[in-house]
Amino acid sequence: MHAHRHAARRRVRAHPFQLPVTWLSHHLQVALGSLGRLLRNPWATGMTVAVIAIAIALPASLYVLTRNLNLLSESWNQTTAISLFLTPDTGIEQARTVAAALEAHRNLDQVTLISPDQALLELGSYQGFSEAIAQLEENPLPVVLALQPTPEIWTPAALERLAKEVEALPQVDFARLDTRWIHRFQAILNLMQRGVVLLGSALVLAVLLVVGNTIRLEIENRRSEIEIMELVGATRAFIRRPFLYTGGWYGLFGGTGAWLLVALALALIQGPVSRLAALYHTQFALAGLGSTISLTVLGGSLGLGLLGSWVSVGRHLSAAQPH
């Protein structure tokens, strides 16, 4: 008698723990069943996944492009030099004193002194200037100090502030800093970033429509099955579940395909980019999506698949009910 009571208590205690296990096993069974249904139609599934992958890969590729252009512009900005043209009466020794003082500046990495003779020799190396220079009776060029800012000073505004600061020195005639091309380049980058957002929004809608239409066709193909489940008392959540997993699989596969397309594109163009950079005696390694953006792409595509499926099921499930 006591043994039966203990067994009954054990069954009562075990029951609450069995509910989550049963719930998880049912979800796992539905998820695997949805995956198996997709794999049994590889051609149709592959086409839908390819459309989703391309739609997600386009804005992801543009994001990678703008990211690499931003990195490239930062490296260009860091190599930007401020040319200080000293007054004509400033001698070499006095110029060296000014250069030594500027080397202690917190925002300057390097100060290079260019004597008038060096500047004239460099100018004579350019085609068309050698004959004109040969006719000069004296060297008209002043002493020039080439200033290399620190990496922290790379924005156009910061460079202009630094140029105005060093230009105020009494030995300086004027400072030259061409930042207009930097402003134009950054304006182009801002325009491209806006374009990425707009294109991404449009393609997100396209992914939702693709998934929604695919799930709608799936509902129409399984109308009789849905009617039978409703006749035996299945809830709407129970009926909706396999379609949600189907949309989730589409989104996950599409996001994975998009990531592979972007990675393949980067691998294909890294060689030409490296050869182009070598022509300018530099190196540039393309930056990929990164772990955070990769997870965002996968998670976002999965969410789009679930959302498109949810909207489609909510809209078309009522039409599948028996009247």
C-alpha positions as CSV (number, residue, x, y, z in Angstrom):
1,M,0.0,0.0,0.0
2,H,2.8,2.4,1.0
3,A,4.7,1.4,-2.1
4,H,1.7,2.4,-4.3
5,R,1.5,5.8,-2.5
6,H,5.2,6.5,-3.0
7,A,4.9,5.6,-6.7
8,A,1.9,7.9,-7.1
9,R,3.8,10.7,-5.4
10,R,6.8,10.1,-7.7
11,R,4.5,10.3,-10.7
12,V,2.9,13.5,-9.4
13,R,6.3,15.1,-8.8
14,A,7.7,14.0,-12.2
15,H,4.7,15.4,-14.1
16,P,5.8,19.1,-13.9
17,F,9.2,18.2,-15.2
18,Q,7.8,16.2,-18.0
19,L,5.9,19.1,-19.4
20,P,8.9,21.2,-20.6
21,V,10.5,18.1,-21.9
22,T,7.4,17.2,-23.9
23,W,7.1,20.8,-25.1
24,L,10.7,20.8,-26.3
25,S,10.5,17.4,-27.9
26,H,7.4,18.5,-29.8
27,H,9.1,21.7,-31.0
28,L,12.2,19.7,-32.0
29,Q,10.0,17.2,-33.9
30,V,8.2,20.0,-35.7
31,A,11.5,21.8,-36.6
32,L,13.1,18.6,-37.9
33,G,9.9,17.7,-39.8
34,S,9.8,21.2,-41.4
35,L,13.5,20.8,-42.4
36,G,12.9,17.4,-43.9
37,R,10.0,18.7,-45.9
38,L,12.3,21.5,-47.3
39,L,15.0,19.0,-48.1
40,R,12.6,16.7,-50.0
41,N,12.1,19.6,-52.4
42,P,15.7,20.8,-53.0
43,W,15.0,22.6,-56.2
44,A,12.2,24.8,-55.0
45,T,13.9,25.3,-51.6
46,G,17.2,26.2,-53.2
47,M,15.6,28.8,-55.5
48,T,13.8,30.5,-52.5
49,V,16.9,30.4,-50.4
50,A,19.0,31.9,-53.3
51,V,16.6,34.8,-53.7
52,I,16.7,35.5,-50.0
53,A,20.5,35.2,-49.9
54,I,21.0,37.6,-52.8
55,A,18.6,40.1,-51.3
56,I,20.5,40.1,-48.0
57,A,23.9,39.9,-49.6
58,L,23.4,43.2,-51.6
59,P,23.1,45.6,-48.6
60,A,25.7,43.5,-46.7
61,S,28.2,43.9,-49.6
62,L,27.5,47.7,-49.7
63,Y,28.1,47.9,-46.0
64,V,31.4,46.1,-46.4
65,L,32.3,48.4,-49.2
66,T,31.6,51.6,-47.2
67,R,33.4,50.1,-44.2
68,N,36.5,49.5,-46.2
69,L,36.3,52.9,-47.8
70,N,36.1,54.4,-44.3
71,L,39.2,52.5,-43.2
72,L,40.9,53.6,-46.3
73,S,40.0,57.3,-45.8
74,E,41.3,57.1,-42.2
75,S,44.6,55.8,-43.4
76,W,44.8,58.6,-46.0
77,N,43.9,61.1,-43.4
78,Q,46.7,59.8,-41.1
79,T,49.2,60.3,-43.9
80,T,48.1,63.9,-44.5
81,A,50.9,66.3,-43.9
82,I,50.7,70.0,-43.1
83,S,53.2,72.1,-45.0
84,L,54.6,75.1,-43.1
85,F,56.2,77.7,-45.4
86,L,58.5,79.8,-43.3
87,T,59.2,83.4,-43.9
88,P,61.9,84.2,-46.5
89,D,64.2,85.7,-43.8
90,T,64.2,82.5,-41.7
91,G,67.5,80.7,-41.9
92,I,68.3,77.0,-41.7
93,E,69.4,77.2,-38.0
94,Q,66.3,79.1,-37.0
95,A,64.2,76.7,-38.9
96,R,65.8,73.8,-37.0
97,T,64.9,75.5,-33.8
98,V,61.3,75.8,-34.9
99,A,61.3,72.2,-36.0
100,A,62.7,71.0,-32.6
101,A,59.9,73.0,-30.8
102,L,57.2,71.5,-33.0
103,E,58.5,67.9,-32.4
104,A,57.4,68.3,-28.8
105,H,53.9,69.1,-29.8
106,R,51.4,66.5,-28.5
107,N,49.5,66.3,-31.8
108,L,52.5,65.9,-34.1
109,D,54.2,62.6,-34.8
110,Q,57.0,63.8,-37.1
111,V,58.5,67.1,-38.3
112,T,60.6,67.0,-41.5
113,L,62.7,70.0,-42.5
114,I,63.0,70.6,-46.2
115,S,65.7,73.1,-47.1
116,P,65.4,75.4,-50.1
117,D,68.1,73.5,-52.0
118,Q,66.3,70.2,-51.4
119,A,63.0,71.7,-52.5
120,L,64.6,73.2,-55.7
121,L,66.2,69.8,-56.5
122,E,62.9,68.0,-56.1
123,L,61.2,70.6,-58.2
124,G,63.8,70.2,-60.9
125,S,63.1,66.5,-61.1
126,Y,59.6,67.1,-62.5
127,Q,59.4,67.2,-66.3
128,G,59.2,70.8,-67.7
129,F,60.7,72.5,-64.7
130,S,64.4,71.8,-65.2
131,E,65.0,74.4,-67.9
132,A,63.1,77.1,-66.0
133,I,65.1,76.4,-62.8
134,A,68.4,76.5,-64.7
135,Q,67.6,80.1,-65.6
136,L,67.1,81.2,-62.0
137,E,69.9,83.4,-60.5
138,E,69.0,82.5,-56.9
139,N,66.8,80.1,-55.1
140,P,63.4,81.7,-54.4
141,L,62.0,78.9,-52.3
142,P,61.7,79.2,-48.5
143,V,62.4,76.6,-45.8
144,V,59.4,74.2,-45.5
145,L,58.5,72.1,-42.5
146,A,56.4,69.0,-43.3
147,L,54.3,68.1,-40.3
148,Q,52.9,64.6,-39.7
149,P,49.9,64.7,-37.3
150,T,49.2,61.9,-34.8
151,P,46.7,59.2,-35.8
152,E,44.2,60.8,-33.4
153,I,44.1,63.9,-35.6
154,W,42.6,62.6,-38.7
155,T,39.3,64.4,-39.2
156,P,39.3,67.5,-41.4
157,A,38.1,69.7,-38.6
158,A,40.9,68.6,-36.3
159,L,43.5,69.0,-39.1
160,E,42.3,72.5,-39.8
161,R,42.5,73.5,-36.1
162,L,46.0,72.1,-35.9
163,A,47.0,74.0,-39.1
164,K,45.7,77.3,-37.8
165,E,47.5,76.7,-34.5
166,V,51.0,76.1,-36.0
167,E,50.4,78.9,-38.6
168,A,50.3,81.4,-35.8
169,L,54.0,80.9,-35.1
170,P,56.0,84.1,-35.9
171,Q,58.4,82.3,-38.2
172,V,55.6,80.9,-40.4
173,D,54.5,82.7,-43.5
174,F,51.5,80.4,-44.2
175,A,50.4,76.8,-43.8
176,R,49.0,74.6,-46.6
177,L,46.5,71.8,-45.9
178,D,44.3,70.6,-48.7
179,T,41.3,69.0,-47.0
180,R,38.7,69.7,-49.6
181,W,39.1,66.3,-51.2
182,I,38.6,64.7,-47.7
183,H,35.3,66.6,-47.3
184,R,34.2,65.5,-50.7
185,F,35.2,61.9,-50.0
186,Q,33.4,61.8,-46.7
187,A,30.3,63.4,-48.3
188,I,30.3,60.5,-50.9
189,L,30.7,58.0,-48.1
190,N,27.7,59.5,-46.2
191,L,25.7,59.3,-49.4
192,M,26.6,55.7,-49.8
193,Q,25.7,54.9,-46.2
194,R,22.3,56.5,-46.8
195,G,21.9,54.4,-49.9
196,V,22.8,51.2,-48.0
197,V,20.0,52.0,-45.5
198,L,17.4,52.7,-48.2
199,L,18.4,49.6,-50.2
200,G,18.5,47.5,-47.1
201,S,15.0,48.6,-46.2
202,A,13.6,47.8,-49.6
203,L,15.3,44.4,-49.7
204,V,14.0,43.6,-46.2
205,L,10.5,44.1,-47.6
206,A,11.4,41.9,-50.5
207,V,12.5,39.1,-48.2
208,L,9.3,39.4,-46.2
209,L,7.3,39.1,-49.4
210,V,9.3,36.2,-50.7
211,V,8.9,34.2,-47.4
212,G,5.2,35.2,-47.1
213,N,4.4,34.1,-50.6
214,T,6.3,30.8,-50.1
215,I,4.4,30.1,-46.9
216,R,1.1,31.0,-48.5
217,L,1.7,28.4,-51.2
218,E,2.7,25.9,-48.5
219,I,-0.6,26.6,-46.7
220,E,-2.6,26.1,-49.9
221,N,-0.8,22.8,-50.5
222,R,-1.6,21.6,-47.0
223,R,-5.2,22.9,-46.8
224,S,-6.7,19.5,-46.4
225,E,-4.2,18.6,-43.7
226,I,-5.0,21.8,-41.8
227,E,-8.8,21.1,-42.0
228,I,-8.2,17.7,-40.6
229,M,-6.2,19.1,-37.7
230,E,-8.9,21.7,-37.0
231,L,-11.6,19.0,-37.0
232,V,-9.7,17.0,-34.3
233,G,-9.4,20.1,-32.1
234,A,-5.9,21.4,-32.9
235,T,-5.2,24.9,-31.8
236,R,-4.1,27.7,-34.1
237,A,-0.7,27.8,-32.4
238,F,-0.3,24.1,-33.1
239,I,-1.2,24.6,-36.7
240,R,0.9,27.7,-37.1
241,R,4.0,26.1,-35.6
242,P,5.4,24.1,-38.6
243,F,4.9,27.1,-40.9
244,L,6.9,29.3,-38.5
245,Y,9.7,26.8,-38.4
246,T,9.6,26.6,-42.2
247,G,10.0,30.4,-42.5
248,G,12.8,30.3,-39.9
249,W,14.7,27.7,-41.9
250,Y,14.3,29.8,-45.0
251,G,15.6,32.9,-43.2
252,L,18.5,31.0,-41.6
253,F,19.6,29.4,-44.9
254,G,19.2,32.7,-46.7
255,G,21.4,34.5,-44.1
256,T,24.0,31.8,-44.3
257,G,24.0,32.0,-48.1
258,A,24.4,35.8,-47.9
259,W,27.3,35.5,-45.6
260,L,29.0,33.0,-47.9
261,L,28.4,35.3,-50.9
262,V,30.0,38.2,-49.2
263,A,32.9,36.1,-48.0
264,L,33.4,34.7,-51.5
265,A,33.4,38.2,-53.0
266,L,36.0,39.5,-50.5
267,A,38.2,36.5,-51.2
268,L,38.0,37.1,-55.0
269,I,38.9,40.8,-54.9
270,Q,41.5,40.7,-52.2
271,G,44.2,39.7,-54.7
272,P,43.5,42.6,-57.1
273,V,43.2,45.0,-54.2
274,S,46.6,43.9,-52.8
275,R,48.3,44.3,-56.2
276,L,46.8,47.7,-56.5
277,A,48.0,48.7,-53.1
278,A,51.5,47.4,-53.9
279,L,51.7,49.8,-56.8
280,Y,51.4,52.6,-54.3
281,H,53.9,50.9,-52.0
282,T,51.4,50.2,-49.3
283,Q,49.3,47.3,-48.0
284,F,45.6,47.1,-47.5
285,A,43.7,44.1,-46.2
286,L,39.9,44.1,-46.8
287,A,37.8,44.1,-43.7
288,G,35.0,41.5,-43.7
289,L,31.6,41.6,-41.9
290,G,33.1,40.8,-38.5
291,S,31.6,38.6,-35.9
292,T,29.0,41.1,-34.6
293,I,27.7,42.0,-38.1
294,S,27.8,38.3,-39.1
295,L,25.6,37.4,-36.2
296,T,23.4,40.4,-37.0
297,V,23.0,39.2,-40.6
298,L,22.1,35.6,-39.5
299,G,19.8,36.7,-36.7
300,G,18.2,39.3,-38.8
301,S,17.5,37.0,-41.7
302,L,16.1,34.4,-39.2
303,G,13.9,37.0,-37.8
304,L,12.7,38.1,-41.2
305,G,11.9,34.5,-42.1
306,L,9.8,34.1,-38.9
307,L,8.1,37.5,-39.3
308,G,7.2,36.8,-42.9
309,S,5.9,33.4,-42.0
310,W,3.9,34.8,-39.1
311,V,2.3,37.5,-41.2
312,S,1.5,35.1,-44.0
313,V,0.0,32.5,-41.7
314,G,-2.0,35.1,-39.8
315,R,-3.4,36.4,-43.1
316,H,-4.1,33.1,-44.9
317,L,-4.9,30.6,-42.1
318,S,-8.4,31.8,-41.8
319,A,-9.0,31.1,-45.4
320,A,-7.9,27.5,-44.8
321,Q,-10.5,26.9,-42.1
322,P,-13.6,24.8,-43.1
323,H,-16.9,26.7,-43.4
